[in-house]
Amino acid sequence: MTTESNPPVTSEPPNRGWTVTLAGTGINLALGVLYTWSVISKGVPEEWGWSETDKSLPYSFACLIFCLIMVPAGRMQDKVGPRLVATIGGVLVGLGMILASQTTSPMGYILGFGVLAGAGIGFGYASATPPAVKWFPAAMTGTIAGIVVSGFGLASVYAAPLAKWVIGQHGLPTMVMSFGIGFLIVVVVLAQLLAPPPKGYVPAGTPAAKPGAAAGRKADFAPGEMLRTWQFYALWFMYACGAGAGLMIIGKLAKIGLDQAGLSLGFVLVAVLAVGNGAGRIVAGMLSDKIGRQTTLFLCFVSQAVLIMLLSVTKEGSFLAQPVVLAVLSAFIGANYGANLAIFPSITKDYYGLKNFGVNYGLVFTAWGLGGFMLALLAGKVYDATKAFTFAYYCSAGLLVAAAIVTFLVKAPEPEPAAKPAEA
């Protein structure tokens, strides 16, 4: 008999919530291979003849497929539970990377890394956060979401230097193959630990409902109901701006370090950014539980715009191009980017409830993929045309300022008015 059919319970089974949280974090530590793309693309041999745009395409497609798969994967997670969906994700990531390792063409990497692995990342990621946050009270939503998604951001701490070493010792195909096999095993094993709480479960520490509170605002929105609220589109726009700017930098950081600062150790910058990325998710999640989601987003958007403008004026020999300074800059860019991945699932739960959280957040998450796809592709094309990323920096900073302004406008959706009974 499945857990969903068990009688309602009101006390938390010992340690179950933290087991699910840590399993989800571990899955994301594997799926975060996406963030090592700047190291992977830098390791493409010159004899393969790839342009900078070619090197952007597998990453751009992975971001796009990842976000699009989040919608059906989120619906599956809501209906059949996270275990099966995460298992599918692990298999697809592994097979996709193994396939990519057998080719030297951009199209082969687009299909293997971009489409198959991107889809697998979507299935796995969609299954990691929802079961974890359901085990804890609303006051901990940001904190738990931040911990789970921090794994995705921290992945490059080990994956970037490991990828650099394997590429140097054995070549890019071997590195991609070995990562694919390893991630398939890790994700499939950890997926078996994912489980939502029993039906009717009330997390310890949940405040008692106040009289009349149930009539205050709608608790759970169906996907169609969410799409009829203007807040969804405001959240979508802010997420696209915040995530797109960060993904653009992540995908090109090794190239930026080499061209603008003369640093050949771009994988170090990627690893440092990953530390900021992971830490930023936890800190922002906790901060948003204390001072509010919108205030935290405003601070992150404004500071990210400033950091990207500083990056735009970084030149070899300047103070900003010093290795330590550029590493600090990279870490803070990672932290501000990572904050989006903790706050937007939390605000989606706050606004639209837990019942359809998987599919609802999947719809919001399309902003992450489309923002990343467009700005990463823009950066590649701008570089091919001008041999610099300057115009892409200006575009992303402008979008971040616009997103910061929207934080003052967005608020929780009001319930739809109930239909009046027909008069006799």
C-alpha positions in Angstrom: 0.0 0.0 0.0 1.4 3.4 -0.9 2.0 6.2 1.6 -0.7 8.3 0.0 -3.3 5.8 1.2 -2.2 5.8 4.8 -4.4 7.5 7.4 -3.7 11.2 8.1 -1.0 11.8 10.6 0.0 14.9 12.6 3.5 14.1 13.8 6.6 13.9 11.7 8.3 10.4 11.4 11.8 10.7 12.9 14.3 12.2 10.5 12.3 11.5 7.4 12.2 15.2 6.3 15.9 15.6 6.6 16.6 12.3 4.8 14.5 13.5 1.8 16.2 16.9 1.9 19.7 15.5 1.9 18.8 13.0 -0.9 17.4 15.8 -3.0 20.6 17.9 -2.3 22.7 14.9 -3.4 20.8 14.5 -6.6 21.3 18.1 -7.4 25.0 17.8 -6.7 25.1 15.4 -9.7 22.7 17.3 -12.0 24.7 20.5 -11.5 27.1 19.2 -14.2 25.3 21.8 -16.3 27.3 24.5 -14.6 30.6 23.0 -15.7 29.8 23.7 -19.3 32.3 26.6 -19.6 35.1 24.1 -18.6 33.8 21.5 -21.0 33.5 23.9 -23.9 37.0 25.3 -23.3 38.2 21.7 -23.5 36.8 21.2 -27.0 39.9 20.4 -29.2 40.7 23.1 -31.9 40.7 20.4 -34.6 37.0 19.9 -34.0 36.5 23.3 -35.6 33.8 24.7 -33.3 33.0 28.4 -33.3 32.1 30.3 -30.1 28.4 30.1 -31.1 28.8 26.3 -31.6 30.2 26.1 -28.0 27.1 28.0 -26.7 24.5 25.8 -28.4 24.7 22.5 -26.3 24.5 24.6 -23.1 21.7 26.8 -24.4 19.7 23.8 -25.5 20.3 22.1 -22.2 18.9 25.1 -20.4 15.9 25.3 -22.7 15.0 21.6 -22.6 15.6 21.5 -18.9 13.0 24.2 -18.3 10.5 22.9 -20.8 10.7 19.4 -19.3 10.0 20.8 -15.8 6.3 21.3 -16.7 5.5 17.6 -17.5 8.0 16.4 -15.0 6.4 18.5 -12.3 3.0 17.2 -13.2 4.3 13.6 -13.0 5.9 14.4 -9.7 2.5 15.6 -8.3 0.7 12.5 -9.7 3.0 9.5 -9.2 5.6 10.8 -6.7 9.2 11.9 -7.0 11.0 8.5 -6.9 10.1 7.4 -10.4 10.5 10.8 -12.0 14.0 11.3 -10.4 15.0 7.8 -11.6 14.0 8.7 -15.2 16.1 11.8 -14.8 19.2 9.9 -13.7 18.9 7.5 -16.7 18.5 10.3 -19.2 21.4 12.3 -17.9 23.7 9.3 -18.0 22.6 8.2 -21.5 22.8 11.7 -22.9 26.4 12.3 -21.7 27.5 8.8 -22.9 26.0 9.6 -26.3 27.7 12.9 -26.5 31.1 11.3 -25.6 30.9 9.3 -28.9 30.8 12.3 -31.2 32.9 15.3 -32.1 30.2 17.4 -33.7 28.2 20.3 -32.2 25.0 18.5 -33.3 26.1 15.4 -31.3 26.6 17.4 -28.2 23.3 19.3 -28.8 21.5 16.0 -28.9 23.4 14.2 -26.1 24.2 17.0 -23.6 21.6 19.5 -24.7 18.5 17.4 -25.3 18.8 14.1 -23.5 20.9 15.3 -20.5 18.9 18.5 -20.4 15.7 16.5 -20.2 17.2 14.3 -17.5 18.2 17.3 -15.4 14.6 18.6 -15.7 13.1 15.3 -14.5 15.6 15.1 -11.6 15.4 18.7 -10.5 11.6 18.7 -10.6 11.6 15.8 -8.1 14.1 17.1 -5.6 12.5 20.2 -3.9 8.7 19.4 -3.7 8.9 16.4 -1.4 11.5 18.1 0.8 9.5 21.3 1.5 6.3 19.3 2.2 7.9 17.8 5.3 8.5 21.2 7.0 6.4 24.2 8.1 5.9 27.2 5.9 8.3 29.3 8.0 11.1 27.0 6.8 10.2 26.9 3.1 12.9 29.2 1.9 15.6 27.5 4.1 14.7 24.0 2.9 14.4 25.0 -0.7 17.7 26.8 -0.5 19.4 23.7 1.0 18.1 21.3 -1.7 18.9 23.6 -4.6 22.3 24.5 -3.2 23.5 21.1 -4.4 23.0 22.1 -8.0 25.0 25.3 -7.5 27.8 23.6 -5.5 28.3 20.9 -8.1 31.0 22.8 -9.9 33.1 23.0 -6.8 34.1 19.4 -7.4 33.0 18.9 -11.0 34.9 21.8 -12.6 38.4 20.9 -11.4 37.7 17.2 -11.9 36.5 17.8 -15.4 39.6 20.0 -16.1 41.9 17.2 -14.8 40.2 14.4 -16.7 40.2 16.4 -19.9 43.9 17.1 -19.5 44.8 13.5 -18.7 42.5 11.6 -21.0 40.6 14.0 -23.3 37.1 15.4 -23.5 35.3 12.2 -24.7 36.6 10.2 -21.7 35.6 13.0 -19.3 32.0 13.2 -20.6 31.7 9.4 -20.7 32.9 8.9 -17.1 30.7 11.7 -15.8 27.7 10.2 -17.5 28.2 6.8 -16.0 28.8 8.2 -12.5 25.8 10.5 -12.5 23.5 7.8 -13.8 24.4 5.6 -10.8 24.3 8.4 -8.2 21.0 9.9 -9.2 19.2 6.5 -9.6 20.3 5.4 -6.1 19.4 8.6 -4.3 16.1 8.8 -6.1 14.9 5.8 -4.1 15.1 7.9 -0.9 12.7 10.5 -2.2 9.1 10.4 -0.7 6.4 12.9 0.1 4.8 12.9 3.5 1.6 10.9 4.1 -1.7 12.5 3.0 -3.0 14.8 5.7 0.4 15.3 7.2 0.9 18.5 9.3 4.5 19.5 9.8 5.6 20.0 13.4 5.7 23.7 14.1 2.9 24.6 11.8 0.8 27.4 13.5 -2.8 26.6 14.3 -5.2 28.1 11.8 -7.0 31.2 13.0 -10.8 31.3 12.9 -11.9 32.5 9.5 -8.4 32.2 8.0 -9.5 29.6 5.5 -11.7 32.2 3.8 -9.0 34.8 3.5 -7.4 33.7 0.3 -7.2 30.6 -1.9 -4.7 28.1 -0.6 -4.0 26.0 -3.7 -4.2 27.1 -7.4 -4.6 24.7 -10.3 -2.1 25.5 -13.2 -4.9 27.1 -15.2 -5.9 29.3 -12.3 -2.3 30.3 -11.7 -2.0 31.3 -15.4 -5.0 33.6 -15.0 -3.2 35.7 -12.4 -1.0 38.6 -13.4 1.4 37.7 -10.6 2.5 34.6 -12.6 3.8 36.8 -15.5 5.5 39.3 -13.1 7.3 36.3 -11.4 8.1 34.9 -14.8 9.7 38.1 -16.1 11.8 38.6 -12.9 13.0 35.0 -13.0 14.0 35.2 -16.7 16.0 38.4 -16.0 17.7 37.1 -12.8 18.5 33.6 -14.1 19.4 34.6 -17.6 22.0 37.1 -16.5 23.6 34.6 -14.2 23.5 31.7 -16.7 25.1 33.9 -19.3 28.1 34.5 -17.0 28.3 30.9 -15.9 28.4 29.6 -19.5 31.2 32.0 -20.5 33.2 32.5 -17.3 36.2 30.5 -18.3 36.4 32.5 -21.6 35.8 35.8 -19.8 38.7 35.0 -17.4 41.0 34.2 -20.3 40.1 37.1 -22.6 39.6 40.0 -20.1 42.0 39.0 -17.3 44.5 36.8 -19.0 43.7 33.9 -16.6 44.1 30.4 -18.0 42.8 28.9 -14.8 39.1 29.6 -15.7 38.0 26.4 -14.0 39.1 28.0 -10.7 36.7 30.9 -11.3 33.9 28.4 -12.2 34.5 26.5 -8.9 34.6 29.8 -6.9 31.4 30.9 -8.6 29.9 27.6 -7.7 30.7 28.1 -4.0 28.9 31.5 -4.2 26.0 29.9 -6.1 25.4 27.2 -3.6 25.9 29.4 -0.5 23.7 32.1 -2.0 20.8 29.7 -2.3 21.0 28.8 1.4 21.5 32.4 2.6 18.9 33.9 0.3 16.4 31.2 1.3 16.9 31.9 5.0 16.9 35.6 4.5 13.7 35.5 2.5 12.0 33.7 5.4 13.0 36.6 7.6 12.7 39.8 5.6 10.4 38.6 2.7 10.8 37.3 -0.8 10.4 40.6 -2.7 12.9 42.5 -0.5 15.5 39.8 -0.9 14.9 39.7 -4.7 15.3 43.4 -5.0 18.7 43.4 -3.2 19.9 40.5 -5.4 18.8 42.1 -8.7 20.4 45.5 -7.9 23.7 44.1 -6.6 23.9 41.7 -9.6 23.5 44.6 -12.1 26.3 46.4 -10.3 28.6 43.3 -10.4 28.0 42.7 -14.1 28.8 46.3 -14.9 32.0 45.9 -13.0 32.8 42.8 -15.0 32.1 44.7 -18.2 35.0 47.1 -17.4 37.5 44.4 -16.3 40.6 44.4 -18.4 43.9 42.6 -18.2 46.3 44.5 -15.8 43.5 46.3 -14.0 42.6 46.0 -10.3 39.4 44.0 -11.2 41.5 41.5 -13.2 43.6 40.5 -10.2 42.9 36.8 -9.6 41.7 37.3 -6.0 39.4 40.2 -7.0 38.0 38.5 -10.0 37.4 35.4 -7.8 35.4 37.4 -5.3 33.5 39.1 -8.1 32.6 35.6 -9.5 31.5 34.3 -6.1 29.1 37.2 -5.6 27.7 36.9 -9.1 27.1 33.2 -8.3 25.5 34.1 -5.0 23.0 36.5 -6.5 22.2 34.1 -9.3 21.7 31.2 -6.9 19.3 33.3 -4.8 16.8 33.0 -7.7 16.8 29.3 -7.4 15.8 29.4 -3.8 13.4 32.3 -3.7 11.3 31.5 -6.8 10.2 28.0 -5.7 9.4 29.5 -2.3 7.4 32.3 -3.6 5.5 29.9 -6.0 4.6 27.8 -2.9 3.6 31.0 -1.0 1.3 32.3 -3.8 -0.1 29.1 -5.3 0.1 26.4 -2.6 1.5 22.9 -2.3 -1.2 20.7 -4.0 0.1 21.5 -7.6 3.5 22.8 -6.6 5.4 20.5 -9.0 3.6 21.6 -12.2 3.1 25.2 -11.0 6.8 25.7 -10.3 7.6 23.9 -13.6 5.6 26.6 -15.4 7.4 29.4 -13.5 10.7 27.7 -14.2 10.3 28.0 -17.9 11.5 31.6 -17.3 14.9 30.2 -16.1 15.4 28.2 -19.3 14.2 30.7 -21.8 16.2 33.5 -20.1 19.3 31.4 -20.0 18.8 30.2 -23.6 18.4 33.7 -25.0 21.2 35.5 -23.0 23.7 32.7 -23.4 23.1 32.6 -27.1 23.3 36.4 -27.3 26.7 36.3 -25.5 28.0 33.8 -28.1 26.8 35.8 -31.1 28.0 39.1 -29.7 31.4 37.6 -29.1 31.6 36.1 -32.6 30.7 39.5 -34.0 32.7 41.9 -31.8 35.3 39.6 -30.0 33.9 41.0 -26.7 30.9 40.4 -24.4 30.3 44.1 -23.7 26.9 44.5 -25.3 25.6 41.3 -23.6 26.7 42.8 -20.3 24.8 46.0 -20.9 21.6 44.1 -21.9 21.7 41.8 -18.9 22.3 44.7 -16.4 19.4 46.6 -17.9 17.1 43.6 -17.5 18.1 43.2 -13.9 17.2 46.8 -13.1 13.8 46.3 -14.7 13.3 43.2 -12.6 14.2 45.1 -9.5 11.5 47.6 -10.2 8.9 44.9 -10.6 9.6 43.6 -7.1 7.8 46.7 -5.8 4.6 45.8 -7.7 4.2 42.1 -7.2 2.0 40.7 -4.3 0.1 37.5 -3.4 -2.8 36.9 -5.7 -6.3 37.5 -4.5 -8.8 34.7 -4.6 -11.2 34.6 -7.5 -14.6 35.9 -6.5 -17.1 33.2 -5.8 -20.0 32.9 -8.2 -23.2 34.4 -6.8 -26.1 31.9 -6.5 -28.9 32.3 -9.0 -31.9 34.2 -7.8 -35.2 32.4 -7.6 
